[in-house]
Amino acid sequence: MSNRKYLCFECQLAFRRDANSSKPVKCSQCAGYCVNIGYKIPVPPKNKPKEWEALKTQLENEEKELVDSRKYANIKNKHSLEKELEKLEALPENSGRKSLIKKIKQRLERVNA
């Protein structure tokens, strides 16, 4: 079993918790929620606020990049499904194609939701 590090950026405190724990980790000083930073990222010393701020900025930037890449993948998937649907609708009708078109439309609805 491995542990994960959780940080409270307000109090500049670090906590270690079991990786399999599903409960959110709260700071013992301010009772705010802590951020999971995994086990590889080193925690800066408490007396170096610039390093804490740099780590916070780094984590925020990584989160933004992850969100952007997920949006991009979602759009790419949507376009792929739309192209596939367009190809199938251009073909002559048959029972197998109808069910495939229905499935692709359902997948498109899930992507759009």
N, C-alpha and C positions, 0 to 999 in steps of 0.2 A: 504494500500500500504506500502511496505517495501522498505528500501533503502539498497544499497550495498556499501561496502567500496572499493575504488580503491587506489592503492599505486603506487607512483613513487619512485623506489628504488634509482635512481640517486640523486634526491633532498631530499629524505626522507620526502615526503609529502603525506598526506592522503586526499582523496576527497570522498564525499558521493553523490551518484546519485540514481535516481529511478531505481528499479529492472526491470521495463518494458522498459527501454530505450534501443534502439538497436544501438545507436551511440557509437563509441569507445570514451573512456575518455582520454583526453590529459592533461598533466601536464601544469599548468599555468606558471611555471618558464622555463622549458626546452623544452616544446612542444612535449616531448616524450610520447609514449603511456603508460597508467597505467595498472596495473594488478588488476583484480577483485578478491578480497579475501572473498567475501560473506559478511555476517553481524555478524558472531559469533567470528571470529578470532580477538583478541585484537591487536591494533596497538601499537608498541613500541614507547616510547618517542624519539623525534628527537635527543636528546643528548646521545643516547645509540646505537652507530653504530654496536656493536657486536650483539645486539638483532635484529637489522635490517638484518644483514647478516645471522643470524640463521633462521629468518623467510623466507628469500629469499631461502636459502638452503632447508628448509622444504617444501616450495611450489614447488621447482624444483623436489625434490624427489617424492612428491605426484604425480606430472605430469608424471614422468617416470613410476611410478607404475601403473598409469591409462593406459598409452600407452601399457605397457607390458601385463596387464590383458585383454585389448581389442584384442591384437595380439593373446593371448592364446585362448580367446573365439572364435576368427575367425578361428583359426586352428582346434579347437575342432568341430566347426560347419562344417567345410570343411570335416573332417574325417567322421563325422556322415552322411553327404550327400553321400560321396563316398561309405560307407558301405551299405546304403540304396539302392543306385543305383546298387551296385554289387548283392545284394539279388534279386532285381527286374529283373535284366538281366538274372539271373539263372532260373527264372520261365518260364513256357511255355507262348507263345505269346497269347495276346488278346488285344482288342482295348483300354480298360481302362488302362491296364498296359503300353501300348505305350505312351499314353498321360501323364501318371504319370512320366515315364522315361524322357520324353521331358521337363516337368516342373522341375524335379530335375536337369537335365543338365543345364537348364537356371539359376537356383539358384546357381549352382556350378560356372558358368561363372561369375555371379555377385560377388561371394565370391572371386574368383581369380583375379578380376579386381582391 
